[in-house]
Amino acid sequence: MALTVTHRLRLRAAVVLALTLTLLGIPAMAQAAFTAYAGAAMPVSTATIPAPTTAVTVICQAGTVSIDVSPYTPVAFANRHEIQLFDVNNKLIQKKNLLGPDGGDIQLSGGRGQYSGWKFELRGYYDVPGTTNTWTGAPLPGTVTCT
């Protein structure tokens, strides 16, 4: 029984169609779903270091200015406190670490009106252990006024 040319073409087309459909279905069978998860949670948090609350007294006498920090309660998250003094151009003139909550002071000598308009800031800092990183807290600002 001999096949005609038309039957052969139809048979080839059917075989090619069957192979094509089979090959298109194979990748779908080879797909896999991965449901396992391996990872670690990274704890991240933020903290705001508030401004200290204390009295800062500025005393001007005979050409000397004394800025005295009264005893204070260390602010949350801070592991040290510092007072900084700036001139009228916002240039840092002096800074002093306050050791413990007993306060501290800055002493300046010069002309009586020389320090008018200078500013000071008292703030808490958190020095990250084992690094050189420091978190800076909000300042308690003030102005030096000598007349």
Secondary structure per residue as TSV (DSSP state, phi and psi in degrees):
chain	resnum	aa	ss	phi	psi
A	1	M	-	360.0	113.1
A	2	A	-	-95.1	139.5
A	3	L	-	-89.1	141.5
A	4	T	-	-82.9	169.2
A	5	V	H	-62.9	-38.0
A	6	T	H	-65.8	-42.5
A	7	H	H	-65.5	-38.4
A	8	R	H	-64.0	-42.3
A	9	L	H	-64.8	-40.0
A	10	R	H	-67.0	-40.5
A	11	L	H	-64.8	-44.0
A	12	R	H	-61.9	-43.5
A	13	A	H	-62.0	-40.1
A	14	A	H	-66.5	-41.6
A	15	V	H	-65.5	-44.6
A	16	V	H	-63.4	-41.4
A	17	L	H	-65.0	-42.1
A	18	A	H	-64.8	-42.7
A	19	L	H	-65.1	-41.3
A	20	T	H	-62.0	-46.3
A	21	L	H	-64.5	-37.0
A	22	T	H	-65.9	-45.3
A	23	L	H	-67.5	-33.3
A	24	L	H	-68.6	-29.1
A	25	G	H	-81.9	-20.6
A	26	I	H	-66.0	-45.5
A	27	P	H	-59.6	-34.8
A	28	A	H	-64.3	-33.8
A	29	M	H	-74.8	-25.2
A	30	A	H	-87.5	-8.1
A	31	Q	-	-71.3	146.3
A	32	A	-	-131.6	151.2
A	33	A	-	-106.7	125.3
A	34	F	-	-100.2	119.1
A	35	T	-	-111.8	-8.6
A	36	A	-	-75.9	144.7
A	37	Y	-	-131.8	129.2
A	38	A	-	-125.7	126.0
A	39	G	-	-173.9	172.4
A	40	A	-	-127.6	143.1
A	41	A	-	-78.8	136.5
A	42	M	-	-104.7	110.9
A	43	P	-	-72.0	127.2
A	44	V	-	-131.4	135.9
A	45	S	-	-145.8	164.9
A	46	T	-	-127.8	155.4
A	47	A	-	-142.3	144.4
A	48	T	-	-109.0	126.1
A	49	I	-	-92.0	112.3
A	50	P	-	-74.7	166.4
A	51	A	-	-72.2	142.8
A	52	P	-	-64.9	154.1
A	53	T	-	-120.2	108.4
A	54	T	-	-161.3	170.0
A	55	A	-	-91.1	133.7
A	56	V	E	-119.2	120.3
A	57	T	E	-107.6	133.0
A	58	V	E	-111.2	123.3
A	59	I	E	-121.5	125.5
A	60	C	E	-111.3	120.6
A	61	Q	E	-145.7	126.3
A	62	A	T	46.5	49.6
A	63	G	T	78.7	5.3
A	64	T	E	-118.1	136.4
A	65	V	E	-113.3	131.1
A	66	S	E	-121.3	124.7
A	67	I	E	-109.1	113.6
A	68	D	E	-111.5	127.1
A	69	V	E	-97.3	120.1
A	70	S	-	-69.6	164.0
A	71	P	-	-54.5	140.9
A	72	Y	-	-138.9	164.0
A	73	T	-	-95.6	126.1
A	74	P	-	-56.0	139.0
A	75	V	-	-77.6	156.9
A	76	A	T	-60.2	139.0
A	77	F	T	74.6	-7.2
A	78	A	-	-90.1	137.8
A	79	N	S	-110.7	3.6
A	80	R	E	-160.5	159.4
A	81	H	E	-129.1	149.9
A	82	E	E	-146.4	143.9
A	83	I	E	-112.0	137.4
A	84	Q	E	-126.1	144.2
A	85	L	E	-118.1	130.8
A	86	F	E	-122.3	143.9
A	87	D	-	-80.8	-175.5
A	88	V	T	-63.6	-19.6
A	89	N	T	-95.5	12.6
A	90	N	-	65.1	24.2
A	91	K	-	-85.5	130.8
A	92	L	E	-67.0	121.3
A	93	I	E	-98.6	-44.0
A	94	Q	E	-155.0	146.5
A	95	K	E	-139.3	151.3
A	96	K	E	-145.0	129.2
A	97	N	E	-75.4	134.3
A	98	L	E	-94.1	118.3
A	99	L	-	-91.3	107.7
A	100	G	S	78.6	173.2
A	101	P	T	-82.8	14.0
A	102	D	T	-85.1	2.0
A	103	G	-	83.6	-164.2
A	104	G	E	178.0	-176.0
A	105	D	E	-152.5	166.4
A	106	I	E	-122.4	132.8
A	107	Q	E	-113.6	132.8
A	108	L	E	-129.8	147.6
A	109	S	E	-126.8	139.0
A	110	G	S	167.5	-166.1
A	111	G	-	-64.3	150.1
A	112	R	T	-59.6	-43.2
A	113	G	T	-90.7	0.0
A	114	Q	T	-62.9	-32.0
A	115	Y	T	-96.6	-0.2
A	116	S	T	-61.0	134.1
A	117	G	T	89.3	-5.3
A	118	W	-	-72.3	156.4
A	119	K	E	-124.4	154.6
A	120	F	E	-130.5	155.7
A	121	E	E	-136.8	131.0
A	122	L	E	-111.4	128.3
A	123	R	E	-151.3	160.7
A	124	G	E	-96.2	150.9
A	125	Y	E	-132.0	151.0
A	126	Y	E	-118.9	110.4
A	127	D	E	-86.5	117.4
A	128	V	-	-70.5	121.0
A	129	P	T	-59.2	138.0
A	130	G	T	78.6	4.2
A	131	T	S	-135.4	177.9
A	132	T	S	-101.2	10.2
A	133	N	-	-78.9	142.3
A	134	T	E	-136.2	132.5
A	135	W	E	-94.8	133.9
A	136	T	E	-104.7	132.2
A	137	G	-	-87.7	174.9
A	138	A	-	-70.2	145.4
A	139	P	-	-87.2	152.6
A	140	L	E	-101.4	100.2
A	141	P	E	-87.4	160.4
A	142	G	E	-160.1	167.1
A	143	T	E	-123.7	140.3
A	144	V	-	-86.8	122.1
A	145	T	-	-127.9	112.6
A	146	C	-	-121.7	133.0
A	147	T	-	-115.4	360.0
